[in-house]
């Protein structure tokens, strides 16, 4: 099973995780967390203007970074044995691996790069359609992961019929 992951982080150069969202390809499993103790001084202007306003809307998702790895491991333990992590940026994979201290759960079998699908086309249109709906903001880790799922499903459906 694929898990679509997206992260938000402080800056590309001085990168620290702010939030993470994961969604299973069947839509039955979701994980979302915001790190409460990231260094806000590392955040670039884009993060300050576009990501900060989206944070804190789900109070139970705001947790210390020290708790995040444990919560992720517990969540992964309840999933099937063969998981592929899919993302549109290598940074998302690196941040997931980092938060798990480099020790991936045994059910993670590898990663898939969605960047090839993100070119203008079926995938991209489905991602944009997801975000065009009210309450589905861009640059929110859970909504971006859901949008990637929607894009992948549209791409898969398109390729079955063509």
N, C-alpha and C positions, 0 to 999 in steps of 0.2 A: 504494500500500500504506500502511496505517496503521502507525504506531509509537506504542505506548503508553508514555508517560513518567511517571515519578514521581521526586520529589526529597525529600530530607530536608534541613533547614536549621536554622540556629541559633535564629532568632526572627523573627516577622513584622515587627517594627520594625527591628531591626538584623540584617538577613538576609544570611547567608553560607552558601554551599552546603556540605553535609556529604557527601551521597551522591546518586547518580543511577542510575536503572535504566531501560532501554528494552527493549521486547519488540515484535517484529513481529507483525502480525495472524495470520500463518500459523504463528507459534511457532518459526520456523526461525532467527531472529536475535535475539540478546540481547546487551546491553552492561550492565555494572555496574562502578561505580567508587566508591571512598570517598576523599575528600580528606583527606590526612594532616595538612595544615598549616592547617586552619581555626582560627579563634580560639575556643577552648573557653569563654572568659570571656563570649562573646556568647550562649551557650546558655541558654535558659529552663529552668525546672524540668521541663516536659514532655519536653524533649529529653534532659536529664540522666537522668531516670528511665526513659523509654521507648525512646529511640533509642540512647544510648550502649551499653547492654548488647548490642545487636544488631550492633555494629560489630566489625571485626577478625576475623570468622569466615572470611573469604576473603582470606588474606594477599596474594595476587597482585592483588587489587582495590584495595589501599591505595596511592595514588599522590600525588605532589605536584600541587597545582592547576596549576602551570605545564606539566605533562605532559598534563593531562586534555584540553585542547582538541585537541592533536595526536592523541591516541588516538581521540577522538570523530570527528575528521575522517577518519582512516584507516578507521574502522568505517563511517561513512556512505558513503565512496567505494565500498565493496563491496556496497552496497544498490541496489535498482532506482532508476530515474530520477525517479519521481513518488512522493514521500512526504508524508503528512499526519501531523503530530504531534498525538496525542490525549491529553488530560489532563483531570483533574477539578478542576484549580485553575490559575488563570492564573499563579500563582507558579511552577509547574513550567516553563511556557513561558519566563517571564522569566529564570529561572535557567539554562535551556539556552542562550538567546540570549546571556546575560551570559558564560557560560563560553566561548562561541565568539567573544567580543569583538564581538558584533553582526554578525558575518559568517557567515551561514548557508550551509551547503553548497548547491550549485545544485540538488540533487535534493529539497530540502525545498520543497514547494509551498505550505504553509500549515499551519494548526492547526485542530483540532476540539475543541470544548468538550464534555466528557462530563457536565457537571453536570446537564443536563436529563434524562439517563438515570439519574442517581444517586438520584432520588427513590425512595422505597420502591416496589418492584416487581421485575420480572425481573432487571434489571441489579444492583440492590442485593442481592437474594437470592443471585445467583451470586458476587458479590464476597465476601459473608459465608461462603458455602459454601467458597470457595477458602481463606479464612483460617481456617476451622474445622479444616482438615486439619493434622495434626502437622507441624511444621517450616515452616509458612507464616505467620510472624508479621505482624501489622499494623505499620505504620510502619517497614517496611524497603523501601527504594526499589525493589529488584528484585521483591520479592514483591507490593508494591502495584501495580506495572506489570503483572505477570502476572495479578493479580486483576482489574484493569481490562480486560484482554484477555478474561478469562473472562466478565466481566459483559457486555461488548460482544457477544461471540459468542452468549451466551444471549439477549440483547435482539434481536439480528439473527435468530436462529432463531425466536424467539417471533413476531416481526413477519412472517416469511415464512409462518408457519402460521396467523396470525389474519387 
